[in-house]
Amino acid sequence: MTGERIVILDDEADMAESLARVLTKAGYECLVTSDPAQGLRMLSSERPDLLLTDLRMPAMDGMEVLAQAREIDPRLPVIVLTGHASIESAVAAVKAGAFDFLSKTFSNDQLKLTVERALTKRRLELENLHLRDQLRSTVGFENIIGQSAALKQVLELVRKAARSDANILILGESGTGKEVVARATHANSLRAAQPFIAVDCASLPEQLLESELFGHEKGAFTGAANAKQGLMEVAHRGTLFLDELGELPLSLQVKLLRALQERQIRRVGGTKQIALDVRIVSATNRDLRALVAAGKFREDLYYRVNVIDIALPPLRERHGDIELLIAHFLRKYTGSPSAAAKGFAPEAMMALETYAWPGNVRELQNVIERACALADSEMITLADLPQHMRTPAHLNEPPDVAETGTSLTLKEAKDRWIGQLESAYVENLLKQEGGNVSQAARKAGVDRKTLHRLLNKHGIR
C-alpha cells in the first residue's frame, strides 16, 4: 500500500467513483467530489499528492481549477481528464502546468501508469526539496560542538541509533541540546529527505495540542472553520520530535499510544482512520520513571517511545568543552570566521570556566551573545558578564576537601561539589531578586520551569 492521497474531481459522479475504485485497489487513498469548490478546499485541508480533474465541468472550468490548484500547491501534479473533442484544450492545460492528460477512453492500466509517473515525479521533487533544506541548515553532527569523553560517548550512540528506525527518547537537563541531537539523528537517518516536525508538548493547552498533533475536521469545535491536518500527518514518512514529552496530559498519552500501536490516527471530530509512517523522537528533562511510578505517565507509552534512550550530559560534566563552545559562539555573534575577533580577559574566562551552568549550553550561548553586545572593546571583561556570575566570589570556589569527603569516588565528590555550588547559587540569586522567580530565571538565563526544578531539587523555598 502506498498511502498516497489523490483527489478526484469530476462532475460525473459515476466516472469519479469508477476512477476511485481502480486507484484504491492499486493502494492509493482517494478523495472524491463532483464540486470544484469542494475539490479546491480538499487541496488546502488534505494536502494530497495528486489531483485528477475533469476538463469540462459546468460549475468551474478545469483550466480554472488547475490555476487555483497551482496557487494552493505549486508542486502538486495535476492530471486532466478529457473527451475526444477537447484534446487541444487538454494540451493547452499541459502547457499551463498540468502533468499530463488522459482521454476518457483510457484503460485501467493507462490510468495507473500515468498516476504512478506523476507520483514518482512528486516524490523526487519533495526528496530534493528536503535534501536542499537539510544542506542549508546545519543540523548534522558538525553542529554539536565538543570533544569531551562524555559527549563523544553520546554521539557514538546517536550515530548508531540514527541508522535504525526505532523510537528514541532523549534525556537531559534544560539547555543541553536535546533538539539539536534530535535533528542530527533525523539528518543521518534513512528518513533524512522527509519532514522533521517538532512539537512542544508544554506550550499549548490540552485541546489545542490535540488538534495540533492529530488535526481536526471542520466544525469539530468552536473556531474550526476548516479541516486541518495534524502535525503527525505532516510528518508522514519523516520524524516527529515530541519535546517536553513529560508534560503531555494523560488523556493525550492514551491517544498517542494508540496512534503508535496502530500506526493510524483519527482527526478530532472525524471518523476516518488515517495511516501513518512516522518515527518518534522524544525529549524530556523530567524523570519519566518517577512519573510512571506516580501514575502521571503511562508505563506502556514509556516503553513504546523509549526503545533507545540517549542521556545528554550537562555542560558541567563536559570537561574541556566550554572553551570550544565559547569560541563557536564568539564566531557566531561577532560575525567573524575567527574567534580572535574578541577575546576574554583572564578573570572573565575564569568565571566562565568555573561557573556551574544550571542552564547548560543555552545559558552559555545567551551569556556570550550578551557579552558580545555589551563589550566596549575587543576584550570582554568580567564587567561584561551577568552580575550573578561576578558575585559572590565564593560561589566559584570549591568547597573544603573535608566537606567533599575523600572516601567518595571522584564522580560522587564532583556531584556533591556541583550540588553545593548549584544550591548556593540559586538560593543567593533568589534572595537578590526578592523571591521573584521570573526575574531570577531571566537573570540566570533559564526558563521558569528549570528554576523551579532546581528550587525543588535543593529544597529551597
Summary of the structure (lengths in Angstrom):
residues: 461
radius of gyration: 28.0
end to end distance: 57.9
largest distance: 97.0
contacts: 1449
relative contact order: 0.08
helix: 53%
strand: 14%
